[in-house]
Amino acid sequence: MRRTINGDNRQMLNHGAALIIASLFSFALYSNAMAEEPREDDSAKFQEIAQGMMGSGRGGRHGMMMRRPNDPASLKTRWPENKQMFDALTLGGQGYDNWAKLQGKKLPTTTHPAYPANGKRKGATTWRCKECHGWDYEGVKGAYAKGSHFSGVRGITAAQGRSPQSIARLLRGDIHGYTKEMIPDELLDDIAQFVSNGQVDARKLIDYETGRARNLSSRGHRTYRHQCAQCHGNAGRAINFKTKEKPEYVGTVGRKAPWEALHKIRMGHPGSTMPSFKDLSEQTLVELLAYLQSLPAK
């Protein structure tokens, strides 16, 4: 027996077909956009786009695909306006990186009173937590055991699992000397939470002798294409962190400072919409880092 299609059913079928065609067309456009490598002169354009990329919500997904908002200029990337974009642990990690930049402030211009006299740095940067304790959190026993960032200061690995309240008190104490005017209580609590609960053992992921990721799998390419290429470009050269004469791309950082790359992948970049991917597994992280190290450094 032949079945007839009434007007309502025909309308539903036509609507469904239209949705399928629209989806296929959108996917084709997206695939073409991803396949086209940005030119060198597109760097400024992608820099602007990157500043307008939406990250994850507070307490939401951290490995989500990023999207362009309608009005990038309307996004609030400074603390505390960006609390809806990042969770407390992520904000703490960004504060560890550069608590002043996270708030849209300037670091003190003088050298931190507790910074060792034989340390290699002077001035504002000595007020950043990472400058003494390192991107790998091991201080003098880690990647900053020698070289231009040597400080001789111990790391923060021993503070893992400690009460965040006790860590916050240390940050307010005489040695660290962070006042409420510098770091408000709420942000200080976030940094303490990161020190207690947000560290990762970089030695599991990076060979400290060579600086190479401990995984040669090519699967990091897939993660990069899905999570990073929209801002950084397929070859990683869409955003230049430094100058045209001395460029620095994600591939540059991945090779020269893999510990920094790992921290920023997990925590994001302070004062920007660079999202946090801290919920990625260690396996995915090391694969992604290995792929970054394969991208052009110049």
WODABEL-V805964 format. One record per residue. RES is the residue in three letters. PSI is psi in whole degrees, 0 to 359 (none if undefined). OMEGA is omega as a letter, one per 20 degrees, with the letter a starting at -180 (* if undefined). Layout:
BEGIN
RES&PSI&OMEGA, RES&PSI&OMEGA
END
This chain:
BEGIN
MET&129&a, ARG&133&a, ARG&139&r, THR&154&r, ILE&118&a, ASN&177&a, GLY&319&a, ASP&316&a, ASN&320&r, ARG&321&r, GLN&320&r, MET&319&r, LEU&316&r, ASN&320&r, HIS&318&r, GLY&319&r, ALA&321&r, ALA&320&r, LEU&319&a, ILE&315&r, ILE&318&r, ALA&320&a, SER&317&r, LEU&321&r, PHE&317&r, SER&319&a, PHE&321&r, ALA&317&r, LEU&316&a, TYR&317&a, SER&318&r, ASN&320&r, ALA&320&a, MET&330&a, ALA&339&a, GLU&115&a, GLU&129&r, PRO&143&r, ARG&164&r, GLU&320&a, ASP&2&r, ASP&359&a, SER&314&a, ALA&321&a, LYS&316&a, PHE&331&r, GLN&317&r, GLU&318&r, ILE&318&a, ALA&323&r, GLN&344&a, GLY&14&a, MET&139&a, MET&132&r, GLY&198&a, SER&157&r, GLY&161&r, ARG&115&a, GLY&4&a, GLY&201&a, ARG&140&a, HIS&345&a, GLY&22&a, MET&155&r, MET&132&a, MET&159&r, ARG&155&r, ARG&128&r, PRO&167&a, ASN&322&a, ASP&90&a, PRO&327&a, ALA&342&a, SER&349&a, LEU&138&r, LYS&109&a, THR&358&a, ARG&152&r, TRP&138&j, PRO&3&a, GLU&334&a, ASN&15&a, LYS&339&r, GLN&344&a, MET&331&a, PHE&150&r, ASP&175&a, ALA&319&a, LEU&319&r, THR&316&r, LEU&323&r, GLY&320&r, GLY&325&r, GLN&327&r, GLY&323&r, TYR&323&r, ASP&300&a, ASN&90&a, TRP&331&r, ALA&312&r, LYS&324&r, LEU&326&a, GLN&359&a, GLY&26&a, LYS&176&r, LYS&140&r, LEU&152&r, PRO&144&a, THR&340&a, THR&161&r, THR&138&r, HIS&133&a, PRO&331&a, ALA&359&a, TYR&129&a, PRO&145&a, ALA&331&a, ASN&7&r, GLY&157&a, LYS&353&a, ARG&160&r, LYS&162&r, GLY&208&a, ALA&319&a, THR&337&a, THR&351&r, TRP&354&r, ARG&135&a, CYS&317&a, LYS&335&a, GLU&327&r, CYS&316&a, HIS&352&r, GLY&156&r, TRP&336&a, ASP&2&r, TYR&8&a, GLU&356&r, GLY&228&a, VAL&345&r, LYS&1&a, GLY&218&a, ALA&336&r, TYR&23&r, ALA&340&r, LYS&173&r, GLY&192&a, SER&350&r, HIS&12&r, PHE&134&r, SER&335&a, GLY&5&a, VAL&144&r, ARG&161&r, GLY&188&a, ILE&9&a, THR&328&a, ALA&344&a, ALA&357&r, GLN&131&r, GLY&352&r, ARG&163&r, SER&126&r, PRO&329&r, GLN&319&r, SER&325&r, ILE&318&r, ALA&321&r, ARG&321&r, LEU&322&r, LEU&330&r, ARG&345&a, GLY&181&a, ASP&324&a, ILE&309&a, HIS&317&r, GLY&29&r, TYR&113&a, THR&169&r, LYS&333&r, GLU&327&r, MET&304&a, ILE&107&r, PRO&159&a, ASP&315&a, GLU&316&r, LEU&323&r, LEU&320&r, ASP&322&r, ASP&318&r, ILE&318&r, ALA&322&r, GLN&319&r, PHE&314&a, VAL&320&a, SER&319&a, ASN&357&a, GLY&1&a, GLN&158&r, VAL&150&r, ASP&98&a, ALA&336&a, ARG&337&r, LYS&335&a, LEU&337&a, ILE&134&r, ASP&112&a, TYR&340&r, GLU&321&a, THR&340&a, GLY&8&a, ARG&150&r, ALA&145&a, ARG&43&r, ASN&127&a, LEU&15&r, SER&147&r, SER&3&a, ARG&343&r, GLY&338&r, HIS&320&a, ARG&315&r, THR&317&r, TYR&314&a, ARG&322&a, HIS&327&a, GLN&338&a, CYS&327&a, ALA&333&a, GLN&328&r, CYS&312&a, HIS&350&a, GLY&157&a, ASN&326&r, ALA&4&r, GLY&15&a, ARG&17&r, ALA&334&r, ILE&123&r, ASN&116&a, PHE&342&a, LYS&235&a, THR&167&r, LYS&324&a, GLU&322&r, LYS&76&a, PRO&154&r, GLU&117&a, TYR&180&r, VAL&328&r, GLY&325&r, THR&310&a, VAL&319&a, GLY&326&a, ARG&313&a, LYS&327&a, ALA&67&a, PRO&331&r, TRP&321&r, GLU&316&r, ALA&317&a, LEU&315&r, HIS&315&a, LYS&328&r, ILE&317&a, ARG&323&a, MET&343&a, GLY&181&a, HIS&129&a, PRO&139&r, GLY&17&r, SER&178&r, THR&17&r, MET&116&a, PRO&166&r, SER&136&r, PHE&38&a, LYS&345&r, ASP&359&r, LEU&145&r, SER&160&r, GLU&323&r, GLN&315&r, THR&321&r, LEU&314&a, VAL&327&r, GLU&319&r, LEU&317&r, LEU&319&r, ALA&321&r, TYR&320&r, LEU&321&a, GLN&347&r, SER&351&a, LEU&158&a, PRO&138&r, ALA&346&a, LYS&none&*
END
